[in-house]
């Protein structure tokens, strides 16, 4: 059963002790078979101890086993790939196009009866990181026109064809252009890269927020498990003392020191205590199952147990001694605040991209172009390459976008989104401040209760000591002593609850300040 490792160990050693106490003949009892069995159970107990899950291990394992974090990791990888795809625009691009045309005209009103053409375009483009774009393109065209049986030529729709038929036209162009205003030095590309970086950081903060919460849940489950185990141990003592009290009352009835109603009351108390013990064991097992499934993502290993922590020891990595210091720590460390700041930065970047896209396109360009037409392909190409007076063009392209409605709408959306994030951040700060104050109040109140219950237990222990002295002096009896012992166990229960309240408050404060390692 879950949580029984320690008790198995106790059983083994108690059995050994009992054997010695009763002075059983070892020659007849501890034969080879019994030695093997005892050794097996002792080894099994040690193995169980080695498989005990500690809080430190649980906090490390739960981080590795969460499926949600793996899903976020996939999102992060997707963002990385999208960011890399932006760099594709700087790769050298080669485009090739081929056209084949055939047209036969049967109308008497048009001069040509048949046109055959073949065209090929090849271009190489390279864009640099500072925005300049280089283009080198080559075009070749073959055209053959049949003007009918009459052979008459009536103004051809393609005047160049009047030179020869069929003919080859080749052209070569080198062009350089650079943006002067919009997207100067690749501003849009740089902003888009920053947006992807912001998205990546945003997802990373979401992952950290989830891990903070899950680690806090695990530590709180460890606290609950330890609290219930200690409550069970204390309740077992209380049940055992209740049995002793019932036995003493039964004896007192025989000698006239107690009444039947006292026995009935003691029996009722014993039944109630056993019911409470059963309830604690059921709750302990539920917490154990929940804890192991949470840590191991639904598939806990077999024969794993849980190592208790100490309720008297303060939680590790506790951020601050008071609510004001804790709030300062939270404002610096909480990942949701960092996520909101990242969200605002992303919105501002998107606004910058919107402003950049609204600018007028002004591109300076330089074009060097030569072409030639001939009845033979190689002569046409040779003439293109050796042309003495190529066409050189220097100019500026200007493109102005007059659509302001879309721009104004998007800008308003971004502004509203920024205001929304500011409002949400203000709400979260107020909520955290309130929760920190409540948690510190719970922690400080628990300290006062712990002191009171310790004083109460000390007083009860003095009473027990006095009762023992009175018994020696024949001024009291074991029945009264048993009742006082039960009062100590009940006070111990209240003390455990106060310790639990204090540690729960500390875990809550730790989570509010995001003090877990991610």
Buried (B, 14 or more C-beta within 10 A) or exposed (E): EBBEBBEBBEEBEEEEEEBEEEEEEEEEEEEEEEEEEBEEBBEBBEEBBEBBBEBEEBBBBBBEBBEEBEEBEEBBEEBEEBBEEBEEEEEEEEEEEEEEEEEEBEEEEEBBBBBBBBBBBBBBBBBEEEBBBBBBBBBBBBBBBBBBEEEEBEEBEBEEBEEEBBBBBBBBBBBEBBBBEBBBEBBBBBBBBBBBBBBBBBBBBBBBBBBBEBBBBBBBBBBBBBBBBBBBBBBBBBBEBBBBBBBBBBBBBEEEEBEEEBBEEBBEBBEEBBEBBEEBBEBBBBBBEBBBEBBBBEEBEEEBBBBBBEBEEEBBEBBBEEBEEBBEBBEEBBBBBBBBBBBBBBBBBBBBBBBBBBBEBBBBBEBBBBBBBBEEBEBBBBBBEEBEEBEEEEEEEEEEEEEEEEBEEBBEBBEEBBEEBEEEBEEBBEEBBEBBBBBBEBBEBBBEBBEBBEEBBEEBBEBBEBBBEBBEEEEBBBBBBBBBBBBBBBBBBBBBBBBBBBBBBBBBBBBBBBBBEB
